[in-house]
Amino acid sequence: MSITVSQASPEEWPEASALIFTDAAEVDQDRQIREFLETIKADQNGHKQLLVARENETLLGAGVLIFTDAATAFFWPPFTSRTDCASALLQEMAARIDQSEVSIGQALLEPGQLNLRRLLTQNGFPHLTNLLFMRHPLTNVPGQGLLETEHIQCVPFDEQTNRPRFLKMLDQTHRFSFDCPALNHCRTAEESLESHRSSGDSDQKHWYLFQHDNTDLGVLLLSEHRADQLWEVVYMGVAPEQRGKGYGAAFIEFGLQQALAHHQSALMLAVDHKNSYAIKIYEDSGFIRQNTLSVHARMRSQFSEKKPKIH
């Protein structure tokens, strides 16, 4: 009999959830299953999809596909002990991503998970890059910043008055960027902005554009993670013609000052491990390397065609 993959019905949720959290610590297992089911039940738009793989009506595996915004999907690697079942789940996820409106569907894995990473590559999710995660403890943050000494003005994001400026600057800063450059060919500035909006808990509350003498220099997009009492740099970019002038360091210093002023415990970020220029800025600013994860992704440029959105 062949393996069939489908979206789990409410009746199948408990069994599939138990399979997903089989390896969880016993003391946490019931709570994790309960919280996961509450998240699935609360989804009214089909953005959080729990998939099940069966053979002869026997549950073999489960997968989770989450459409976080109009441009981005994340998935959890399949939960199963069988390679053929994992392949079937991944192929179904790839089909659902292809039929959606998103520009990228991705997963983060430990670099040493070679067998699983190979399986993702074989089923339509090749390795994109590795992300280096860094964290600043918000100690020794300068009070007087580079923005003041360079007379750089900070302009908060406003949906009604300056959204086009932010979009234009995002588009410019993506050019010749070493931070996941492949993404620049598969999504628009509009999609990029909306993807950044879905990061964290604060929407566009801490988005800033920087200008000097009526010239826009770059952007810094910050997001709150309230449960962890920390902020994240979801994006920082400098216009190509303004690079090499110390503006990136100035923007990051401003972000550190903002996080500290709001009594956060840390400022975190993720950067392409090949982006040595940005990594140097972050380390010189006091960020500490934490860990590295491998990104496996299916991007719009790899889709054979765009199909109607799955509902």
PAMILUM-639982 format. One line per 5 residues: for each residue x, y, z of N, C-alpha, C. Coordinates in nm, 2 decimals. Each point is the difference from the previous one (the first is absolute). Layout:
! residues N
X:Y:Z:X:Y:Z:X:Y:Z ~ ...
This chain:
! residues 311
0.08:-0.12:0.00:-0.08:0.12:0.00:0.09:0.13:0.00 ~ -0.05:0.10:-0.07:0.08:0.12:0.00:-0.04:0.09:0.12 ~ 0.09:0.09:0.02:-0.01:0.10:0.11:-0.09:0.11:-0.05 ~ -0.10:0.04:0.08:-0.08:0.12:-0.04:0.02:0.11:0.11 ~ 0.01:0.12:-0.05:0.02:0.12:0.09:-0.12:0.09:-0.02
-0.05:0.05:0.11:-0.11:0.09:0.00:0.00:0.09:0.12 ~ -0.08:0.11:-0.01:-0.01:0.09:0.12:-0.08:-0.07:0.11 ~ 0.05:0.00:0.12:-0.07:-0.07:0.11:-0.13:0.06:0.03 ~ -0.10:-0.09:0.02:-0.13:0.04:0.04:0.01:0.03:0.16 ~ -0.10:0.07:0.05:0.00:0.02:0.15:0.01:-0.13:0.08
-0.06:-0.10:-0.06:0.00:-0.13:0.07:0.14:-0.07:0.00 ~ 0.08:0.04:-0.10:0.13:-0.05:0.00:0.11:0.08:0.07 ~ -0.04:0.12:0.05:0.10:0.09:0.06:0.06:-0.07:0.13 ~ -0.07:-0.06:0.09:0.06:-0.05:0.12:0.11:-0.11:-0.03 ~ -0.03:-0.09:-0.09:0.09:-0.11:-0.04:0.13:0.06:-0.06
-0.03:0.10:-0.10:0.12:0.05:-0.07:0.08:0.09:0.10 ~ -0.06:0.07:0.09:0.08:0.08:0.10:0.08:-0.09:0.09 ~ -0.06:-0.11:0.04:0.08:-0.09:0.09:0.12:-0.05:-0.07 ~ -0.01:-0.03:-0.14:0.11:-0.05:-0.07:0.11:0.11:-0.01 ~ -0.04:0.13:-0.02:0.09:0.10:-0.02:0.08:0.02:0.13
-0.06:-0.01:0.12:0.07:0.02:0.12:0.04:-0.12:0.07 ~ 0.01:-0.11:-0.07:0.04:-0.13:0.06:0.13:0.01:0.08 ~ 0.10:0.07:-0.05:0.13:0.01:0.06:0.01:0.12:0.10 ~ -0.10:0.07:0.02:0.00:0.11:0.10:0.02:-0.06:0.14 ~ 0.06:0.08:0.09:0.02:-0.04:0.14:-0.14:-0.03:0.06
-0.01:-0.11:0.07:-0.13:-0.04:0.06:-0.07:0.11:0.08 ~ 0.08:0.07:0.07:-0.05:0.11:0.09:-0.07:0.11:-0.08 ~ 0.05:0.02:-0.13:-0.05:0.11:-0.08:-0.09:-0.05:-0.11 ~ -0.01:-0.13:-0.02:-0.07:-0.05:-0.12:-0.15:0.04:-0.01 ~ -0.08:-0.01:0.11:-0.14:0.03:0.00:-0.02:0.15:-0.03
0.08:0.08:0.06:-0.01:0.15:-0.02:0.03:0.03:-0.14 ~ 0.11:-0.05:-0.06:0.03:0.03:-0.14:-0.11:-0.04:-0.09 ~ -0.05:-0.12:0.02:-0.11:-0.05:-0.09:-0.12:0.09:0.01 ~ -0.04:0.04:0.13:-0.11:0.09:0.02:0.02:0.13:-0.07 ~ 0.11:0.06:0.02:0.03:0.13:-0.06:0.00:0.00:-0.15
0.06:-0.11:-0.06:0.00:-0.02:-0.14:-0.14:-0.01:-0.06 ~ -0.09:-0.08:0.07:-0.13:-0.02:-0.05:-0.08:0.13:0.01 ~ 0.02:0.08:0.10:-0.07:0.12:0.02:0.04:0.10:-0.12 ~ 0.13:-0.01:-0.04:0.04:0.08:-0.12:-0.07:-0.04:-0.13 ~ -0.01:-0.13:-0.02:-0.06:-0.06:-0.12:-0.15:0.04:0.00
-0.07:-0.02:0.12:-0.14:0.03:0.01:-0.03:0.15:-0.02 ~ 0.09:0.08:0.04:-0.03:0.15:-0.01:0.02:0.05:-0.14 ~ 0.06:-0.08:-0.09:0.02:0.05:-0.14:-0.12:-0.01:-0.08 ~ -0.05:0.12:-0.04:-0.13:0.00:-0.08:0.02:0.01:-0.15 ~ 0.13:0.02:-0.04:0.02:0.03:-0.14:0.08:-0.10:-0.07
0.03:-0.12:0.06:0.08:-0.10:-0.06:0.14:0.03:-0.01 ~ 0.05:0.09:0.08:0.15:0.04:-0.01:0.09:-0.10:0.07 ~ -0.06:-0.07:0.10:0.08:-0.10:0.07:-0.06:-0.14:-0.03 ~ 0.08:-0.07:-0.08:-0.05:-0.13:-0.06:0.07:-0.12:0.07 ~ -0.07:-0.09:0.06:0.05:-0.12:0.05:-0.03:-0.11:-0.10
0.11:-0.06:-0.05:-0.02:-0.11:-0.10:0.03:-0.13:0.06 ~ -0.07:-0.10:-0.05:0.02:-0.14:0.05:0.02:-0.09:-0.12 ~ 0.09:-0.10:0.02:0.03:-0.10:-0.10:-0.05:-0.14:0.05 ~ -0.07:-0.07:-0.08:-0.06:-0.13:0.04:0.03:-0.10:-0.10 ~ 0.00:-0.13:0.04:0.01:-0.11:-0.08:-0.09:-0.11:0.06
-0.10:-0.04:-0.08:-0.10:-0.10:0.05:-0.06:0.06:0.13 ~ -0.03:0.13:-0.01:-0.07:0.07:0.11:0.08:0.01:0.13 ~ 0.13:-0.05:-0.01:0.09:0.01:0.12:0.08:0.13:-0.01 ~ 0.00:0.08:0.11:0.08:0.12:0.00:0.15:-0.03:0.00 ~ 0.07:0.05:-0.10:0.14:-0.02:-0.01:0.08:0.13:0.03
-0.05:0.11:-0.03:0.07:0.13:0.03:-0.09:0.12:-0.01 ~ 0.07:0.11:0.04:-0.08:0.13:0.00:0.10:0.11:-0.04 ~ -0.06:0.11:-0.04:0.08:0.11:-0.04:-0.08:0.13:0.03 ~ 0.08:0.11:0.02:-0.07:0.13:0.03:0.05:0.10:-0.10 ~ -0.09:0.07:-0.07:0.03:0.10:-0.09:-0.08:0.13:0.04
0.08:0.11:0.02:-0.06:0.12:0.05:0.02:0.12:-0.10 ~ -0.10:0.06:-0.04:0.01:0.12:-0.09:-0.01:0.12:0.09 ~ 0.12:0.06:0.03:0.01:0.10:0.10:-0.05:0.14:-0.05 ~ 0.01:0.02:-0.14:-0.04:0.12:-0.06:-0.03:-0.03:-0.14 ~ -0.03:0.11:-0.08:-0.03:-0.02:-0.14:0.11:-0.05:-0.09
0.13:0.02:0.06:0.11:-0.03:-0.08:0.09:-0.12:0.05 ~ -0.03:-0.05:0.12:0.09:-0.09:0.07:-0.07:-0.12:0.06 ~ 0.06:-0.12:-0.01:-0.05:-0.11:0.07:0.11:-0.07:0.07 ~ -0.02:-0.06:0.11:0.09:-0.08:0.08:-0.05:-0.14:0.01 ~ 0.09:-0.09:0.01:-0.05:-0.14:0.02:0.09:-0.07:0.10
-0.06:-0.09:0.07:0.08:-0.09:0.09:0.04:-0.12:-0.07 ~ 0.12:-0.05:0.00:0.04:-0.13:-0.06:-0.10:-0.11:0.04 ~ -0.03:-0.09:-0.09:-0.10:-0.11:0.04:0.04:-0.08:0.12 ~ -0.11:-0.04:0.07:0.01:-0.08:0.12:-0.03:-0.14:-0.04 ~ 0.10:-0.09:-0.03:-0.03:-0.13:-0.04:0.14:-0.08:0.01
-0.01:-0.13:0.01:0.12:-0.08:0.00:0.03:-0.06:-0.14 ~ -0.09:0.03:-0.09:0.02:-0.06:-0.14:0.04:0.11:-0.10 ~ 0.10:-0.03:-0.08:0.05:0.09:-0.10:-0.11:0.02:-0.11 ~ -0.06:-0.10:-0.04:-0.10:0.01:-0.11:-0.12:0.09:0.05 ~ -0.03:-0.01:0.13:-0.11:0.08:0.06:0.04:0.15:0.00
0.13:0.02:0.05:0.05:0.14:0.00:0.00:0.06:-0.13 ~ 0.04:-0.08:-0.10:0.00:0.05:-0.14:-0.14:0.04:-0.05 ~ -0.10:-0.08:0.04:-0.14:0.02:-0.04:-0.05:0.13:0.06 ~ 0.03:0.02:0.13:-0.04:0.12:0.07:0.07:0.13:-0.06 ~ 0.13:-0.01:-0.03:0.07:0.11:-0.06:-0.05:0.04:-0.14
-0.03:-0.10:-0.07:-0.06:0.02:-0.14:-0.13:0.07:0.01 ~ -0.08:-0.04:0.10:-0.13:0.07:0.02:0.01:0.14:0.04 ~ 0.10:0.03:0.09:0.03:0.13:0.04:0.05:0.09:-0.12 ~ 0.08:-0.06:-0.08:0.05:0.07:-0.12:-0.11:0.04:-0.09 ~ -0.10:-0.09:-0.02:-0.11:0.02:-0.09:-0.09:0.11:0.06
-0.02:0.00:0.13:-0.08:0.10:0.06:0.07:0.14:0.00 ~ 0.12:0.00:0.01:0.08:0.13:-0.01:-0.01:0.05:-0.14 ~ 0.02:-0.09:-0.10:-0.01:0.04:-0.14:-0.13:0.06:-0.04 ~ -0.11:-0.06:0.06:-0.13:0.05:-0.03:-0.05:0.12:0.08 ~ 0.08:0.04:0.09:-0.03:0.12:0.08:0.05:0.13:-0.07
-0.01:0.11:0.07:0.05:0.12:-0.05:0.14:0.04:0.06 ~ 0.05:-0.08:0.08:0.13:0.04:0.07:0.12:-0.01:-0.09 ~ 0.10:0.07:0.03:0.12:0.01:-0.08:0.11:-0.10:0.05 ~ -0.02:-0.05:0.13:0.10:-0.09:0.05:-0.06:-0.09:0.11 ~ 0.03:-0.12:0.00:-0.03:-0.10:0.11:0.12:-0.05:0.06
0.03:0.00:0.13:0.13:-0.03:0.05:-0.01:-0.07:0.14 ~ 0.11:-0.06:0.03:0.02:-0.07:0.13:0.14:0.02:0.05 ~ 0.02:0.01:0.13:0.13:0.01:0.06:0.04:-0.13:0.07 ~ 0.12:-0.04:-0.03:0.05:-0.13:0.06:0.14:0.02:0.05 ~ 0.04:-0.09:0.09:0.14:0.00:0.05:0.09:-0.04:-0.12
0.11:0.06:-0.02:0.09:-0.03:-0.11:0.04:-0.15:0.00 ~ 0.01:-0.06:0.11:0.04:-0.14:0.01:-0.10:-0.10:-0.03 ~ -0.13:0.04:-0.02:-0.10:-0.09:-0.04:0.01:-0.04:-0.15 ~ 0.10:-0.06:-0.03:0.03:-0.02:-0.15:-0.10:-0.09:-0.07 ~ -0.04:-0.11:0.07:-0.10:-0.09:-0.07:-0.13:0.07:-0.03
-0.05:0.08:0.10:-0.12:0.07:-0.01:0.01:0.11:-0.11 ~ 0.12:0.07:0.01:0.02:0.11:-0.10:0.01:-0.06:-0.14 ~ 0.06:-0.12:-0.02:0.01:-0.06:-0.13:-0.15:-0.04:-0.05 ~ -0.08:-0.04:0.10:-0.14:-0.04:-0.04:-0.08:0.12:-0.05 ~ 0.02:0.12:0.07:-0.06:0.12:-0.04:0.04:0.04:-0.14
0.13:-0.01:-0.03:0.05:0.04:-0.13:-0.06:-0.09:-0.11 ~ -0.01:-0.13:0.03:-0.05:-0.09:-0.10:-0.15:0.02:-0.03 ~ -0.07:0.07:0.09:-0.14:0.01:-0.01:-0.04:0.15:-0.02 ~ 0.09:0.08:-0.06:-0.04:0.13:-0.04:0.03:0.12:0.09 ~ 0.08:-0.03:0.10:0.04:0.11:0.10:0.15:0.00:0.01
0.07:0.05:-0.10:0.15:0.01:0.00:0.05:0.09:0.11 ~ 0.13:-0.02:0.03:0.07:0.09:0.10:0.01:0.14:-0.06 ~ -0.05:0.10:0.08:0.01:0.14:-0.05:0.12:0.07:0.06 ~ 0.02:-0.01:0.13:0.12:0.06:0.07:0.00:-0.04:0.14 ~ 0.10:0.04:0.08:0.00:-0.02:0.14:-0.02:0.14:0.07
-0.08:0.00:0.10:-0.02:0.12:0.08:0.08:0.00:0.13 ~ 0.07:0.10:0.02:0.07:0.02:0.13:-0.08:0.09:0.09 ~ -0.04:-0.06:0.12:-0.08:0.07:0.10:0.10:0.07:0.10 ~ -0.03:0.13:0.02:0.08:0.08:0.09:-0.08:0.07:0.10 ~ 0.06:0.04:0.11:-0.08:0.06:0.11:0.09:0.10:0.07
-0.06:0.12:0.04:0.06:0.10:0.07:-0.06:0.01:0.14 ~ 0.08:-0.01:0.11:-0.06:0.01:0.13:-0.04:0.14:0.05 ~ 0.01:0.10:-0.09:-0.03:0.14:0.03:0.08:0.05:0.12 ~ 0.13:-0.04:0.00:0.09:0.06:0.10:0.10:0.09:-0.08 ~ 0.05:0.10:0.06:0.10:0.09:-0.06:-0.06:0.07:-0.13
-0.13:0.03:0.00:-0.06:0.07:-0.11:0.03:0.15:0.01 ~ 0.06:0.06:-0.10:0.03:0.15:0.01:-0.13:0.08:0.01 ~ 0.01:0.10:0.08:-0.11:0.09:0.02:-0.01:0.10:-0.11 ~ 0.11:0.06:-0.04:0.01:0.09:-0.11:0.03:-0.08:-0.13 ~ -0.09:0.01:-0.10:0.01:-0.09:-0.11:0.06:0.06:-0.12
0.04:-0.08:-0.10:0.05:0.04:-0.13:-0.10:0.09:-0.08 ~ -0.12:-0.03:0.02:-0.10:0.08:-0.07:0.01:0.15:0.03 ~ 0.02:0.03:0.13:0.01:0.14:0.04:0.12:0.06:-0.05 ~ 0.11:-0.07:0.01:0.13:0.06:-0.05:0.00:0.02:-0.15 ~ -0.07:-0.08:-0.07:-0.01:0.01:-0.15:-0.12:0.08:-0.05
-0.08:0.04:0.10:-0.12:0.08:-0.03:-0.09:-0.07:-0.09 ~ -0.02:-0.13:0.03:-0.09:-0.09:-0.08:-0.14:0.01:0.07 ~ -0.10:0.01:-0.08:-0.14:0.01:0.05:-0.07:-0.14:-0.01 ~ -0.08:-0.03:0.11:-0.07:-0.12:0.00:-0.15:0.02:-0.03 ~ -0.05:-0.07:-0.09:-0.14:0.02:-0.04:-0.08:-0.13:0.02
-0.09:0.00:0.10:-0.08:-0.12:0.03:-0.10:-0.03:-0.12 ~ -0.03:-0.13:-0.01:-0.09:-0.04:-0.11:-0.14:0.05:0.03 ~ -0.06:0.04:-0.11:-0.14:0.04:0.01:-0.07:-0.05:-0.13 ~ -0.10:-0.08:0.02:-0.07:-0.07:-0.11:-0.06:0.10:-0.10 ~ -0.04:0.12:0.05:-0.07:0.09:-0.09:0.09:0.10:-0.07
0.11:0.03:0.07:0.09:0.11:-0.06:0.13:-0.05:-0.06 ~ 0.06:-0.11:0.04:0.13:-0.03:-0.05:0.02:-0.14:-0.04 ~ -0.10:-0.08:-0.01:0.01:-0.14:-0.05:0.08:-0.01:-0.13 ~ -0.03:0.08:-0.10:0.07:-0.01:-0.12:0.15:0.03:0.01 ~ 0.04:0.09:0.10:0.14:0.02:0.02:0.07:-0.12:0.06
-0.07:-0.07:0.09:0.06:-0.12:0.06:0.01:-0.11:-0.11 ~ -0.10:-0.02:-0.08:0.01:-0.10:-0.10:0.11:0.03:-0.10 ~ 0.02:0.13:-0.04:0.11:0.03:-0.09:0.13:-0.03:0.06 ~ 0.01:0.04:0.13:0.13:-0.03:0.07:0.03:-0.15:0.02 ~ -0.11:-0.08:0.03:0.02:-0.14:0.00:0.05:-0.05:-0.13
-0.06:0.04:-0.11:0.04:-0.04:-0.13:0.15:0.03:-0.03 ~ 0.04:0.12:0.04:0.13:0.05:-0.02:0.10:-0.08:0.08 ~ -0.03:-0.02:0.13:0.09:-0.07:0.09:0.02:-0.15:-0.03 ~ -0.10:-0.06:-0.08:0.01:-0.14:-0.04:0.11:-0.01:-0.11 ~ 0.03:0.10:-0.07:0.09:-0.01:-0.11:0.14:-0.03:0.04
0.06:-0.09:-0.06:0.14:-0.04:0.03:0.02:-0.04:0.15 ~ -0.11:-0.04:0.06:0.01:-0.04:0.15:0.06:-0.14:0.00 ~ 0.08:-0.03:0.11:0.05:-0.13:0.02:-0.08:-0.08:0.10 ~ -0.11:0.06:0.04:-0.09:-0.07:0.10:-0.11:-0.08:-0.07 ~ 0.02:-0.13:-0.02:-0.10:-0.08:-0.07:-0.03:0.06:-0.14
0.09:0.03:-0.09:-0.02:0.07:-0.12:-0.11:-0.07:-0.09 ~ -0.01:-0.13:0.01:-0.09:-0.07:-0.08:-0.15:0.04:0.02 ~ -0.03:0.05:0.12:-0.13:0.05:0.03:-0.04:0.12:-0.08 ~ 0.10:0.08:-0.04:-0.03:0.12:-0.08:-0.06:-0.03:-0.13 ~ 0.02:-0.12:-0.05:-0.05:-0.03:-0.13:-0.14:-0.07:0.00
-0.05:-0.03:0.12:-0.13:-0.07:0.01:-0.11:0.07:0.07 ~ 0.03:0.12:0.06:-0.11:0.08:0.06:0.02:0.14:-0.02 ~ -0.11:0.08:0.00:0.01:0.14:-0.01:0.02:0.07:0.13 ~ 0.03:0.13:-0.01:0.02:0.08:0.12:-0.13:0.00:0.09 ~ -0.11:0.00:-0.07:-0.13:0.00:0.07:-0.02:-0.13:0.08
0.04:-0.11:-0.06:-0.01:-0.13:0.07:0.10:-0.01:0.11 ~ 0.12:0.06:-0.02:0.10:0.00:0.10:-0.05:0.08:0.12 ~ -0.06:0.11:-0.02:-0.05:0.08:0.11:-0.10:-0.07:0.08 ~ -0.10:-0.07:-0.07:-0.10:-0.07:0.07:0.05:-0.12:0.07 ~ 0.11:-0.06:-0.05:0.06:-0.11:0.07:0.06:0.05:0.13
0.07:0.11:0.00:0.06:0.06:0.12:-0.11:0.04:0.10 ~ -0.11:0.04:-0.05:-0.11:0.04:0.09:-0.05:-0.12:0.09 ~ 0.01:-0.12:-0.06:-0.05:-0.12:0.08:0.10:-0.05:0.10 ~ 0.12:0.06:0.01:0.10:-0.04:0.09:-0.02:0.06:0.14 ~ -0.01:-0.08:0.10:-0.02:0.05:0.14:-0.14:0.05:0.02
-0.01:0.09:0.10:-0.13:0.04:0.06:-0.04:0.15:-0.03 ~ 0.09:0.08:-0.06:-0.02:0.14:0.00:-0.04:0.06:-0.13 ~ -0.02:-0.08:-0.11:-0.04:0.05:-0.13:0.11:0.11:-0.04 ~ -0.04:0.12:-0.05:0.09:0.10:-0.05:0.04:0.10:0.11 ~ -0.03:-0.02:0.12:0.02:0.10:0.11:0.14:0.05:0.01
0.10:-0.08:-0.03:0.14:0.04:0.01:0.08:-0.01:-0.13 ~ -0.07:0.05:-0.11:0.07:0.00:-0.13:0.05:0.15:-0.02 ~ 0.12:0.01:-0.05:0.06:0.13:-0.02:0.07:0.01:-0.13 ~ -0.01:0.12:-0.06:0.08:0.04:-0.12:0.09:0.11:0.04 ~ 0.12:0.00:-0.05:0.10:0.10:0.04:0.04:0.09:-0.12
0.01:0.13:0.02:0.03:0.10:-0.10:0.10:0.10:0.04 ~ 0.07:0.05:-0.10:0.10:0.11:0.03:0.00:0.10:-0.12 ~ -0.03:0.13:0.03:-0.01:0.10:-0.10:-0.10:-0.04:-0.11 ~ -0.12:-0.05:0.05:-0.10:-0.04:-0.09:0.03:-0.12:-0.09 ~ 0.10:-0.07:0.03:0.04:-0.13:-0.07:-0.03:-0.12:0.09
-0.07:-0.09:-0.05:-0.03:-0.12:0.08:0.12:-0.09:0.00 ~ 0.04:-0.05:0.12:0.12:-0.08:0.01:-0.02:-0.15:0.02 ~ -0.11:-0.03:0.07:-0.03:-0.15:0.02:-0.11:-0.01:0.10 ~ -0.02:-0.13:0.04:-0.12:-0.03:0.09:0.05:-0.09:0.11 ~ -0.08:0.00:0.11:0.02:-0.09:0.11:-0.14:-0.05:0.05
-0.03:-0.13:-0.01:-0.12:-0.05:0.04:0.02:-0.08:0.13 ~ -0.06:0.04:0.11:0.01:-0.07:0.13:-0.14:-0.06:0.03 ~ 0.01:-0.11:0.08:-0.13:-0.07:0.04:0.02:-0.04:0.15 ~ -0.11:0.00:0.07:-0.01:-0.04:0.14:-0.03:-0.15:0.00 ~ 0.06:-0.07:0.10:-0.03:-0.14:0.04:-0.03:0.01:0.15
-0.13:0.03:0.03:-0.04:0.04:0.13:0.02:-0.12:0.10 ~ -0.03:-0.12:-0.04:0.01:-0.11:0.09:0.14:-0.02:0.05 ~ 0.10:0.03:-0.08:0.14:-0.01:0.03:0.07:0.13:0.05 ~ -0.08:0.10:0.00:0.05:0.14:0.04:0.13:0.03:-0.08 ~ -0.01:-0.01:-0.13:0.11:0.04:-0.09:-0.05:0.05:-0.13
0.08:0.07:-0.07:-0.03:0.05:-0.13:0.09:-0.07:-0.11 ~ -0.05:0.01:-0.12:0.07:-0.06:-0.11:0.02:0.10:-0.11 ~ 0.12:0.00:-0.06:0.03:0.08:-0.13:-0.05:-0.09:-0.11 ~ -0.12:0.02:-0.05:-0.06:-0.08:-0.11:0.06:0.04:-0.13 ~ 0.05:0.13:-0.01:0.07:0.04:-0.13:0.07:0.13:0.03
0.12:0.00:-0.06:0.08:0.13:0.00:0.07:0.00:-0.14 ~ -0.02:0.12:-0.07:0.06:0.01:-0.13:0.04:0.14:-0.02 ~ 0.11:0.01:-0.08:0.06:0.13:-0.04:-0.01:0.01:-0.15 ~ -0.04:0.12:-0.05:0.00:0.02:-0.14:0.14:-0.02:-0.07 ~ 0.00:-0.06:-0.11:0.13:-0.04:-0.06:0.10:0.12:-0.01
-0.04:0.11:-0.04:0.09:0.12:-0.02:0.04:0.06:0.14 ~ -0.06:-0.05:0.11:0.04:0.05:0.13:0.08:-0.09:0.08 ~ 0.03:-0.12:-0.05:0.07:-0.10:0.07:0.15:0.04:0.02 ~ 0.06:-0.05:0.11:0.14:0.03:0.03:0.02:0.13:0.07 ~ -0.11:0.06:0.05:0.01:0.13:0.07:-0.03:-0.01:0.15
-0.02:-0.12:0.05:-0.03:-0.02:0.14:-0.14:0.01:0.04 ~ -0.09:0.01:-0.11:-0.14:0.01:0.04:-0.07:-0.12:0.06 ~ 0.05:-0.12:-0.05:-0.06:-0.12:0.05:0.03:-0.01:0.15 ~ 0.12:0.03:0.05:0.03:0.00:0.14:-0.08:0.10:0.08 ~ -0.03:0.12:-0.07:-0.08:0.10:0.07:-0.15:-0.05:0.01
-0.05:-0.07:-0.10:-0.14:-0.04:0.01:-0.01:-0.11:0.11 ~ 0.10:-0.09:0.01:0.00:-0.10:0.10:0.01:0.06:0.14 ~ 0.09:0.09:0.01:0.01:0.07:0.13:-0.13:0.06:0.05 ~ -0.07:0.06:-0.10:-0.13:0.06:0.03:-0.10:-0.11:0.05 ~ 0.00:-0.11:-0.06:-0.08:-0.12:0.04:0.03:-0.04:0.14
0.13:-0.01:0.03:0.04:-0.04:0.14:-0.05:0.10:0.10 ~ 0.01:0.13:-0.03:-0.05:0.10:0.09:-0.15:-0.01:0.02 ~ -0.07:-0.03:-0.11:-0.15:-0.01:0.01:-0.04:-0.12:0.09 ~ 0.07:-0.11:-0.02:-0.03:-0.12:0.08:0.03:0.02:0.14 ~ 0.11:0.07:0.03:0.04:0.03:0.14:-0.10:0.09:0.06
-0.04:0.10:-0.07:-0.10:0.10:0.05:-0.13:-0.06:0.04 ~ -0.04:-0.11:-0.07:-0.12:-0.07:0.02:0.02:-0.12:0.10 ~ 0.11:0.00:0.07:0.03:-0.09:0.11:-0.01:-0.15:-0.05 ~ 0.06:-0.03:-0.11:0.01:-0.13:-0.05:0.12:-0.07:0.05 ~ 0.00:-0.13:-0.01:0.12:-0.08:0.06:0.11:-0.02:-0.11
-0.04:0.01:-0.13:0.10:-0.02:-0.10:-0.06:0.04:-0.14 ~ 0.09:0.02:-0.10:-0.04:0.02:-0.13:0.07:-0.11:-0.08 ~ -0.09:-0.07:-0.08:0.05:-0.11:-0.08:-0.01:0.02:-0.15 ~ 0.06:-0.08:-0.08:-0.01:0.01:-0.14:0.05:-0.13:-0.07 ~ -0.03:-0.02:-0.12:0.05:-0.11:-0.08:0.06:0.06:-0.13
0.12:-0.05:-0.04:0.06:0.05:-0.12:0.06:-0.12:-0.08 ~ 0.00:0.02:-0.13:0.06:-0.10:-0.09:0.15:-0.02:0.04 ~ 0.04:-0.12:0.02:0.13:-0.03:0.05:0.11:0.04:-0.10 ~ -0.04:0.03:-0.13:0.10:0.05:-0.10:0.01:0.15:0.00 ~ -0.08:0.07:0.07:0.00:0.14:0.00:0.10:0.05:0.10
0.12:-0.01:-0.03:0.11:0.04:0.09:0.00:0.15:0.04 ~ -0.04:0.08:-0.10:-0.01:0.14:0.03:-0.09:0.04:0.11 ~ -0.13:-0.06:-0.01:-0.10:0.02:0.10:0.05:-0.06:0.14 ~ 0.05:-0.12:-0.01:0.04:-0.07:0.13:0.11:0.09:0.07 ~ 0.09:0.06:-0.07:0.10:0.09:0.06:-0.07:0.12:0.07
-0.10:0.06:-0.07:-0.07:0.11:0.06:-0.06:-0.05:0.14 ~ -0.07:-0.11:-0.01:-0.06:-0.05:0.12:0.09:-0.04:0.11 ~ 0.11:-0.06:-0.03:0.10:-0.04:0.10:0.07:0.13:0.06 ~ 0.03:0.09:-0.08:0.06:0.13:0.04:-0.10:0.07:0.09 ~ -0.13:-0.02:-0.02:-0.10:0.07:0.09:-0.03:-0.08:0.13
0.06:-0.12:0.01:-0.01:-0.07:0.13:-0.09:-0.12:-0.01 ~ -0.05:-0.04:-0.12:-0.08:-0.12:-0.01:0.09:-0.12:0.01 ~ -0.06:-0.11:0.06:0.07:-0.12:0.03:-0.06:-0.12:-0.08 ~ 0.08:-0.07:-0.07:-0.05:-0.12:-0.07:-0.06:-0.10:0.09 ~ -0.12:-0.05:-0.04:-0.07:-0.10:0.08:0.00:-0.14:-0.07
-0.06:-0.01:-0.11:-0.01:-0.13:-0.07:-0.03:0.02:-0.15 ~ 0.01:-0.10:-0.08:-0.02:0.00:-0.14:-0.10:-0.10:-0.04 ~ -0.10:0.04:-0.09:-0.10:-0.10:-0.05:0.01:0.01:-0.15 ~ -0.03:-0.11:-0.06:-0.01:-0.02:-0.15:-0.14:0.03:-0.05 ~ -0.01:0.08:-0.10:-0.13:0.03:-0.06:-0.02:-0.08:-0.13
-0.10:-0.08:0.00:-0.04:-0.07:-0.12:-0.13:0.06:-0.05 ~ -0.01:0.03:-0.13:-0.11:0.08:-0.05:-0.04:-0.03:-0.14 ~ -0.13:0.03:-0.02:-0.06:-0.01:-0.14:-0.04:0.14:-0.03 ~ 0.05:0.05:-0.11:-0.02:0.14:-0.03:-0.09:0.01:-0.13 ~ -0.06:0.12:-0.01:-0.09:0.02:-0.12:0.07:-0.03:-0.13
0.13:0.04:-0.01:0.07:-0.02:-0.12:0.02:-0.14:-0.04 ~ -0.02:-0.09:0.09:0.01:-0.15:-0.02:-0.14:-0.06:-0.04 ~ -0.11:0.08:0.01:-0.13:-0.05:-0.03:-0.02:-0.01:-0.15 ~ -0.05:-0.11:-0.05:-0.02:-0.01:-0.14:-0.11:0.09:-0.05 ~ -0.10:0.03:0.09:-0.10:0.09:-0.04:-0.07:0.04:0.13
-0.07:0.12:0.00:-0.08:0.04:0.11:-0.14:-0.05:-0.02 ~ -0.06:-0.06:0.11:-0.13:-0.05:-0.01:-0.09:0.07:0.10 ~ -0.13:-0.03:-0.01:-0.10:0.07:0.09:0.04:-0.04:0.15 ~ -0.03:0.10:0.08:0.03:-0.02:0.14:-0.08:-0.11:0.07 ~ 0.06:-0.08:0.08:-0.07:-0.10:0.07:-0.08:0.06:0.12
-0.12:-0.04:0.02:-0.08:0.05:0.11:-0.03:-0.11:0.09
